Amino acid sequence: MADENNGLVIVNVNDPTNPKEVGHYDTADYAVDIYVQGEYAYVADWNNGLVIVDVNDPTNPKEVYRRVTLGSANDLYIHTSYAYLASGENGLLVVDISDPKNPKKAGHYDTAGWVCGVYVKDSYAYVTDDKNGLVVVDISDPTNPKEVGLYDRGFSAEDVHVKDNYAYVADGDSGLVVVDVSDPTNPKEVGHYDTAGWAEDVFVKDNYAYMASEDYGLVIVDVSDPTKPKEVGHYDTIENAEDVFVKDNHAYVAAGYLTVDPGLVIVDVNDPTNPKEVGHYNTAGWARDVFVKDNHAYMASEDYGLVIVDVSDPTEPMGVEYCNRGGRTLSVFVKDSYAYLVDREPGLLILDVSTPGDSKEIGYYHTKNTYDQYVYDVDVYVDEKYAYVVNGQNDLEIIDISDPSNPKKIGEVDTAGWVKSIYVKDNYAYLADGDNGLVIIDISDPENPTLAADMLWLTFYGISGN
């Protein structure tokens, strides 16, 4: 593993449920990516460039070469006898590694942007070039790489909802993007609608996509023809709209960022062309997420934990319980009699909410990175047996909750971006992976989740694929 300031870490995963560190080598700078081929690990070590480590004996890794590149080494890909380095402002660097102890520069291509990531397939290198988009470089002659294509598509995937054969993605500044996922290994964009404001969340019901637009409120988009989405309604929630859940004829919006009147806004969407606010409940603090089940709305309030609101009469919502465990609650999912919270401390928290007003903590699992004060992008999705937790840079963790009092992690997968949201359907997890776009993970074997496909849009910070 490329472990940033910690360098190269080697982990024995013969038993995936009990990984053990067996070796370590400090690469001196900031290890951001790694590729292993044969007996060597090739590390992109930021300002330190390319570092090659002999890992023939995993318990005793030894450096055999390092090369300080002109630009920062952000990413790398090994293909045949060449290393392709994403070298920041220096573009794409091609290094001949046929002799790993004596590598030589073979070629170079200077893009118009700042190269963040690279992936190689057949005779092409696919380069993520920051604001310049996706650059395709012909490397059939590695000594003379040439640009042959450019795909520039503004994208910052914030949230995703899947219905039938389509994934509906809240695309930040770009609005709503509709992706055909009938073949999850080959997703294709088929529709787009540019909403006003920053598209933060999306919920699809019947023929409509309900968008939480951070600074514009609730936006309702007709997706009866997914190739031609069109806005039909809008309601300004005044407070920033963070999340939306639709049940029956009402949209429940988590709105507010510690401003005048944060909390739950209930909007009547019986006529999607004329949405009207019918109820409001001030949760206090930052209302981050909402899930509605039966007659209760479960709110993730960053400052006050889980807030349970009785919405049996949507025009007069009433608070019934505040469950604050001392952390900062960021996401909530309710299934059967349990609420699953992603809380900065201790991670995944499981509450018995069979009696709203008398909730009881029954289990927790310390997920990765929820202690980081800068991590706000987390989400959780629960099916019959597993909780799927995403928390920003640490991507997807799969937790067995068959015994809610004793949750156990059984699998995880890393993506190239910053995971913000997740939706699970059948054997696939659909991840809104920030600047990396829509990533689809095959979870048919939860202990061994694998990348099925990703859609790569701009702005990029990394790239991956099969």
TORFI-834032 format. One record per residue (C-alpha): y, x, z; residue in three letters. Coordinates in steps of 0.05 Angstrom, whole numbers, padded with zeros to 5 digits, always signed. Each point is the difference from the previous one (the first is absolute). Layout:
YXZALA ...
// end
This chain:
+00000+00000+00000MET +00072+00021-00013ALA +00029-00009+00069ASP +00073+00015-00012GLU +00025+00051+00052ASN -00071+00010+00025ASN -00024+00026-00067GLY -00072-00008-00025LEU -00049-00038+00045VAL -00074-00006-00016ILE -00038-00059+00028VAL -00075-00013+00000ASN -00010-00072-00022VAL -00076-00002-00005ASN +00007-00056+00051ASP +00062-00038-00024PRO +00004-00037+00067THR +00005+00066+00038ASN +00040+00052-00041PRO +00006+00069+00031LYS +00048+00057-00015GLU -00039+00063-00018VAL +00052+00045-00030GLY +00075+00013-00006HIS +00047+00045-00038TYR +00076+00001+00011ASP +00032+00005-00069THR +00066+00020+00031ALA +00044-00056-00030ASP -00009-00075-00011TYR -00068-00017-00031ALA +00012-00064-00039VAL -00060-00004-00046ASP -00068+00031-00011ILE -00054+00003-00054TYR -00069+00030+00010VAL -00040+00029-00057GLN -00062+00042+00009GLY +00009+00048+00059GLU +00075-00003+00001TYR +00053-00047+00029ALA +00066-00001-00038TYR +00059-00019+00044VAL +00070-00022-00021ALA +00039+00032+00057ASP +00071-00023-00014TRP +00048+00060+00000ASN -00059+00047+00007ASN -00027-00021-00069GLY -00073+00001-00018LEU -00049+00026+00053VAL -00073+00011-00018ILE -00051+00001+00057VAL -00073+00021-00003ASP -00039-00056+00036VAL -00070+00024-00016ASN -00008+00003+00076ASP +00037-00063+00023PRO +00002+00027+00071THR +00036+00063-00021ASN +00049-00015-00058PRO +00035+00062-00029LYS +00062+00005-00044GLU -00012+00036-00065VAL +00066-00012-00036TYR +00069-00030+00006ARG +00056-00009-00050ARG +00071-00019+00017VAL +00023-00047-00055THR +00072-00009-00022LEU +00001-00072+00023GLY -00034-00032+00060SER -00075-00013-00009ALA -00005-00075+00011ASN -00067-00018-00030ASP -00055+00031-00041LEU -00060-00018-00043TYR -00057+00045-00021ILE -00029-00011-00070HIS -00051+00047-00031THR +00028+00070+00011SER +00072-00020+00012TYR +00042-00021+00060ALA +00057-00048-00017TYR +00056+00003+00051LEU +00055-00052+00011ALA +00055+00050+00013SER +00061-00042+00016GLY +00062+00020-00038GLU -00042+00053-00036ASN -00041-00053-00036GLY -00074+00006-00016LEU -00032+00068+00010LEU -00068+00017-00030VAL -00040+00057+00033VAL -00064+00031-00028ASP -00050+00003+00058ILE -00061+00023-00038SER +00002+00059+00050ASP +00022-00033+00065PRO +00016+00068+00030LYS +00047+00017-00057ASN +00032-00063-00028PRO +00052+00006-00055LYS +00055-00045-00026LYS -00023-00032-00064ALA +00054-00051-00018GLY +00060-00039+00024HIS +00036-00064-00017TYR +00069-00016+00029ASP +00010-00075+00006THR +00066-00035+00005ALA -00011-00021+00073GLY -00032+00027+00063TRP -00076+00004-00006VAL -00034-00032+00061CYS -00072-00010-00022GLY -00050+00014-00054VAL -00067-00028-00024TYR -00041+00028-00057VAL -00048-00038-00045LYS -00030+00028-00064ASP +00056+00034-00039SER +00058-00031+00037TYR +00038+00013+00064ALA +00034-00060+00030TYR +00061+00023+00038VAL +00041-00041+00049THR +00071+00023-00012ASP +00041-00035+00053ASP +00055-00042-00032LYS -00023+00020-00069ASN -00064-00041+00009GLY -00069+00018-00026LEU -00003+00058-00050VAL -00063+00011-00042VAL -00011+00072-00020VAL -00049+00023-00053ASP -00038+00059+00030ILE -00053+00009-00055SER +00031+00070-00004ASP +00014+00017+00073PRO +00044+00058-00021THR +00046-00047-00038ASN +00006-00068+00035PRO +00041-00053-00037LYS +00028-00068+00021GLU -00030-00057-00040VAL +00020-00062+00040GLY +00044-00029+00054LEU -00008-00064+00041TYR +00061-00019+00040ASP -00011-00062+00043ARG +00041-00012+00064GLY -00049-00014+00056PHE -00004+00003+00075SER -00059-00042+00021ALA +00015-00035+00067GLU -00051-00056+00004ASP -00056-00032-00041VAL -00035-00067-00003HIS -00061-00013-00044VAL -00018-00068-00029LYS -00052-00012-00053ASP +00003+00059-00049ASN +00071+00021+00017TYR +00033+00045+00050ALA +00072-00019+00017TYR +00040+00060+00024VAL +00066-00001+00037ALA +00032+00057-00036ASP +00061+00018+00042GLY +00062+00004-00042ASP -00038-00022-00062SER -00023-00068+00026GLY -00067-00031-00016LEU -00053+00036-00043VAL -00062-00038-00023VAL -00062+00042-00013VAL -00065-00023-00034ASP -00057+00026+00044VAL -00057-00037-00034SER -00027+00070-00010ASP +00020+00036+00064PRO -00014+00067-00031THR +00051-00014-00055ASN +00059-00039+00028PRO +00055-00020-00049LYS +00070-00025+00011GLU +00008-00068-00034VAL +00064-00028+00030GLY +00064+00017+00037HIS +00058-00036+00031TYR +00060+00037+00028ASP +00020-00036+00064THR +00067+00013+00033ALA -00003+00046+00060GLY -00058+00043+00024TRP -00068-00036-00008ALA -00034+00013+00067GLU -00058-00049+00002ASP -00037-00051-00043VAL -00045-00060+00014PHE -00032-00039-00057VAL -00020-00073+00007LYS -00020-00045-00058ASP +00047+00016-00058ASN +00055+00034+00041TYR +00015+00069+00027ALA +00043-00002+00062TYR +00040+00065+00008MET +00033+00027+00062ALA +00060+00035-00029SER +00028+00044+00055GLU +00074-00014-00012ASP -00005-00063-00042TYR -00047-00045+00040GLY -00057-00042-00027LEU -00011+00001-00076VAL -00049-00048-00033ILE -00030+00021-00067VAL -00041-00044-00046ASP -00062+00040-00020VAL -00039-00056-00035SER +00004+00046-00060ASP -00009+00069+00032PRO +00027+00034-00062THR +00065-00038+00006LYS +00021-00006+00073PRO +00066-00035+00011LYS +00042-00015+00062GLU +00004-00074+00017VAL +00028+00001+00070GLY +00037+00041+00052HIS +00020-00007+00073TYR +00045+00050+00034ASP -00028+00013+00070THR +00064+00037+00019ILE -00040+00050+00041GLU -00042+00051-00039ASN -00065-00032-00024ALA -00057+00046+00020GLU -00063-00042-00011ASP -00022-00069-00023VAL -00061-00044+00012PHE -00010-00067-00034VAL -00040-00058+00029LYS -00001-00071-00027ASP +00072-00015-00021ASN +00035+00051+00043HIS +00018+00073-00008ALA +00005+00039+00065TYR +00046+00060-00006VAL +00005+00058+00049ALA +00074+00014-00005ALA +00046+00046+00038GLY +00015+00071+00020TYR +00030-00002+00070LEU +00060-00037-00027THR +00031-00067+00017VAL -00060-00048-00003ASP -00066+00035-00016PRO -00067-00036+00001GLY -00038-00054-00036LEU +00032-00041-00055VAL -00040-00061-00024ILE +00016-00024-00070VAL -00024-00065-00032ASP -00028+00018-00069VAL -00029-00067-00018ASN +00049+00003-00059ASP -00002+00074-00019PRO +00064-00008-00041THR +00038-00024+00062ASN -00023+00037+00063PRO +00033-00023+00065LYS +00000+00030+00069GLU -00029-00049+00050VAL -00012+00043+00062GLY +00016+00066+00033HIS -00023+00038+00062TYR +00035+00062+00027ASN -00054+00050+00019THR +00051+00053+00022ALA -00011+00070-00026GLY -00023+00020-00069TRP -00045-00054-00031ALA -00047+00042-00044ARG -00059-00044-00019ASP -00026-00072+00004VAL -00068-00033-00005PHE -00011-00075+00006VAL -00065-00032+00024LYS -00008-00073+00018ASP +00061-00021+00039ASN +00025+00069+00021HIS +00040+00056-00033ALA -00017+00069+00025TYR +00059+00047-00006MET +00000+00076+00004ALA +00064+00017+00036SER +00011+00075+00003GLU +00037-00004+00066ASP -00037-00057+00034TYR -00072+00005-00025GLY -00038-00061-00023LEU +00041-00064+00003VAL -00039-00065-00006ILE +00040-00060-00024VAL -00024-00073-00001ASP +00017-00027-00070VAL -00038-00066+00005SER +00069-00030-00014ASP +00032+00049-00049PRO +00068-00029+00014THR -00005+00017+00074GLU -00038+00066+00008PRO -00012+00019+00073MET -00019+00067+00030GLY -00063-00002+00041VAL -00014+00073+00016GLU +00026+00071-00005TYR -00056+00052+00003CYS +00033+00068+00008ASN -00048+00057+00014ARG +00055+00052+00003GLY -00005+00023-00072GLY +00036-00019-00064ARG -00037-00054-00037THR +00006+00006-00076LEU -00053-00045-00031SER -00046-00058+00018VAL -00061-00035-00030PHE -00035-00059+00033VAL -00073-00018-00012LYS -00041-00050+00039ASP +00020+00009+00073SER +00028+00070-00005TYR +00067+00031-00018ALA -00003+00070-00028TYR +00065+00038+00012LEU +00020+00068-00028VAL +00041+00028+00057ASP +00032+00069+00002ARG -00037+00010+00066GLU -00060-00005+00003PRO -00012-00016-00074GLY -00045-00059-00015LEU +00004-00049+00058LEU -00047-00061+00003ILE +00020-00061+00040LEU -00038-00063+00016ASP +00048-00056-00019VAL -00048-00058+00006SER +00049-00029+00050THR +00071+00015-00024PRO +00042+00011+00061GLY -00056+00036+00036ASP -00018+00057-00047SER -00045+00056+00024LYS -00008+00071-00025GLU -00073+00014-00014ILE -00002+00062-00043GLY +00039+00055-00033TYR -00009+00059-00047TYR +00045+00060-00004HIS +00018+00002-00074THR +00033+00060-00032LYS +00074+00014+00001ASN +00024-00064+00033THR +00031+00045+00052TYR +00048+00030-00051ASP +00069-00030+00013GLN +00015+00002-00074TYR -00059-00041-00022VAL +00019-00073-00012TYR -00043-00017-00060ASP -00065-00026+00029VAL -00044-00060-00015ASP -00067-00029+00018VAL -00049-00046-00036TYR -00062-00029+00033VAL -00064-00028-00031ASP -00065-00023+00032GLU -00019+00068+00028LYS +00054+00051-00013TYR +00073+00013+00013ALA +00035+00039-00054TYR +00060+00037+00028VAL +00052+00038-00040VAL +00055+00041+00033ASN +00044+00037-00048GLY -00020+00071-00015GLN -00069-00006+00031ASN -00021-00053-00049ASP -00061-00046+00011LEU -00046-00002+00061GLU -00059-00048+00002ILE -00019-00023+00070ILE -00063-00039+00019ASP +00021-00059+00043ILE -00067-00036+00004SER +00008+00012+00075ASP +00075-00012+00011PRO -00004+00032+00069SER -00025+00065-00030ASN +00031+00013-00069PRO -00025+00063-00036LYS +00026+00036-00061LYS -00053+00007-00054ILE +00039+00022-00061GLY +00067+00023-00028GLU +00031+00020-00065VAL +00063+00039-00018ASP +00046-00020-00057THR +00056+00040-00032ALA +00057-00042+00025GLY +00026-00035+00063TRP -00041-00063+00012VAL +00043-00059+00020LYS -00044-00061-00008SER -00072-00022-00013ILE -00036-00061-00028TYR -00076-00006-00002VAL -00039-00042-00050LYS -00075+00003-00013ASP -00020+00074-00002ASN +00069+00029-00012TYR +00060+00018+00043ALA +00067-00003-00036TYR +00051+00048+00029LEU +00075-00001-00010ALA +00006+00076+00000ASP +00075+00008-00001GLY +00024+00046-00055ASP -00072+00009-00023ASN -00004-00073-00022GLY -00061-00045+00005LEU -00064+00034+00023VAL -00067-00036-00002ILE -00056+00023+00047ILE -00073-00019-00008ASP -00024-00020+00070ILE -00068-00027-00018SER -00026+00055+00045ASP +00051+00000+00058PRO -00026+00066+00026GLU +00015+00033-00066ASN +00062-00031-00032PRO +00017+00028-00068THR +00058-00003-00048LEU -00012-00050-00055ALA +00067+00005-00035ALA +00074+00010+00011ASP +00062-00019-00039MET +00052+00054-00001LEU +00073-00016-00005TRP +00065+00035+00017LEU +00026+00025+00049THR -00060+00045+00012PHE -00019+00045+00057TYR -00073+00010-00019GLY -00053-00020-00049ILE -00075-00012+00002SER -00052-00032-00044GLY -00069+00001-00030ASN 
// end
